[in-house]
């Protein structure tokens, strides 16, 4: 979910939400993955655990972005954004077209939640919401897209 979508769902102004999430990122309550995308530490811990499992499944411990993407319910762009964030945090390191695990993610992100069958089927949380913010229930497809883009666009510009 982008910052614009989250602001719309939470019914607050985008600048106020940007400021709030920026302050939360400075206190490490959320992690800024891209300028307009934030993730909870627990969400990144789950992604790091998946990266660790993918690396462990390879004989040389190296894995590609495609292997990581195929192990998650998210698309290529978001998978690469997450991997680049894990690189910045020092959890993974890019080596050519592959990545290797550099250190345990738990001291940085905390432990990954135990994966159940239900959580494997659902995409990870996209961004942190301010306390008390109500979110509309919009179906998320297997590529991480929320609803129909054109209907979202119409709703935002009414």
C-alpha positions in Angstrom: 0.0 0.0 0.0 1.4 3.4 -0.9 1.4 6.4 1.3 -1.4 7.9 -0.8 -3.6 4.8 -0.5 -3.0 4.6 3.3 -3.8 8.3 3.8 -7.0 7.8 1.7 -8.0 4.7 3.7 -7.2 6.4 7.0 -9.0 9.6 6.0 -6.1 11.8 6.9 -4.0 14.2 4.9 -1.0 12.7 3.1 1.4 15.3 4.5 0.3 14.6 8.1 0.7 10.8 7.5 4.1 11.4 5.9 5.2 13.4 8.9 3.9 10.8 11.3 5.5 7.8 9.6 8.7 9.8 9.2 8.8 10.3 13.0 8.0 6.7 13.6 10.9 5.7 11.2 13.3 7.8 13.2 12.3 6.0 16.3 12.6 2.6 14.5 8.9 1.8 15.1 8.6 1.4 11.3 11.2 1.1 8.6 11.2 3.4 5.5 11.7 1.0 2.6 11.1 3.7 -0.1 10.2 7.4 0.2 6.5 6.6 0.1 6.5 3.0 1.6 7.0 2.0 5.2 6.8 -1.4 6.8 6.4 -2.6 10.3 9.6 -4.2 11.7 7.7 -7.4 12.2 6.8 -7.5 8.5 10.4 -7.0 7.5 11.4 -9.7 10.0 9.0 -12.1 8.2 10.6 -11.1 4.9 14.1 -11.6 6.3 13.1 -15.1 7.6 11.9 -16.0 4.1 15.1 -14.7 2.6 17.0 -16.9 5.2 15.0 -20.0 4.3 15.6 -19.4 0.5 19.3 -18.9 1.1 19.4 -22.1 3.3 17.8 -24.1 0.5 20.7 -23.2 -1.9 23.9 -25.2 -1.9 26.1 -22.1 -2.0 23.7 -19.9 0.2 23.1 -17.4 -2.6 19.7 -16.6 -3.8 18.2 -14.4 -6.5 15.5 -11.8 -6.3 13.2 -14.1 -8.3 13.7 -16.9 -5.9 12.8 -14.6 -3.0 9.8 -13.2 -4.9 8.5 -16.7 -5.7 8.6 -17.6 -2.0 6.4 -14.6 -1.1 2.9 -13.4 -2.1 4.3 -10.1 -3.4 5.3 -8.9 -6.9 8.8 -8.3 -8.3 9.0 -4.5 -7.6 8.1 -4.9 -3.9 10.3 -7.9 -3.5 13.3 -5.9 -4.8 12.4 -2.9 -2.6 12.4 -5.2 0.4 15.7 -6.9 -0.6 17.3 -3.5 -1.1 16.1 -2.5 2.4 17.6 -5.7 3.9 20.8 -4.8 2.0 20.8 -1.3 3.6 20.2 -2.8 7.1 23.2 -5.2 6.5 21.1 -8.3 6.7 21.7 -9.3 3.1 24.3 -8.3 0.6 24.0 -8.2 -3.2 26.7 -10.1 -5.0 26.3 -9.8 -8.7 22.7 -11.0 -9.5 22.5 -12.9 -6.2 22.2 -12.1 -2.6 23.7 -13.7 0.5 22.7 -13.5 4.1 25.2 -11.4 6.1 23.9 -11.5 9.6 21.0 -12.6 11.8 18.1 -10.3 11.4 16.6 -10.8 14.9 18.8 -8.2 16.7 17.7 -5.6 14.1 14.1 -6.4 13.3 13.1 -8.8 16.1 11.9 -12.3 15.7 9.8 -13.4 12.8 6.3 -14.4 13.6 5.6 -18.1 13.2 4.1 -18.7 9.8 0.8 -20.4 9.7 -1.0 -21.7 6.6 -3.3 -18.6 6.8 -0.4 -16.1 7.0 1.4 -17.8 4.1 -1.7 -17.2 1.9 -2.1 -13.5 2.9 0.3 -10.8 1.7 2.4 -9.1 4.5 1.2 -5.8 6.0 2.2 -3.0 3.6 2.5 0.0 6.0 2.0 1.1 9.6 -1.3 2.9 10.4 -1.5 5.6 12.9 -3.2 4.5 16.2 -6.9 4.5 15.9 -6.9 4.8 12.1 -9.7 2.9 10.5 -8.9 1.0 7.3 -11.3 0.1 4.6 -11.5 -3.6 3.7 -10.2 -3.9 0.1 -9.3 -7.2 -1.3 -5.6 -7.7 -2.1 -4.7 -9.9 -5.0 -1.7 -12.3 -5.1 0.5 -9.5 -6.6 -0.1 -7.1 -3.6 -2.6 -4.9 -5.5 -5.5 -3.5 -3.6 -8.7 -3.6 -5.6 -9.2 -2.0 -9.1 -6.8 0.8 -9.8 -9.3 2.8 -11.8 -11.9 2.6 -9.1 -9.3 3.7 -6.5 -8.4 6.6 -8.8 -12.0 7.7 -9.1 -12.6 7.4 -5.4 -9.6 9.6 -4.6 -10.6 12.3 -7.0 -14.3 12.7 -6.1 
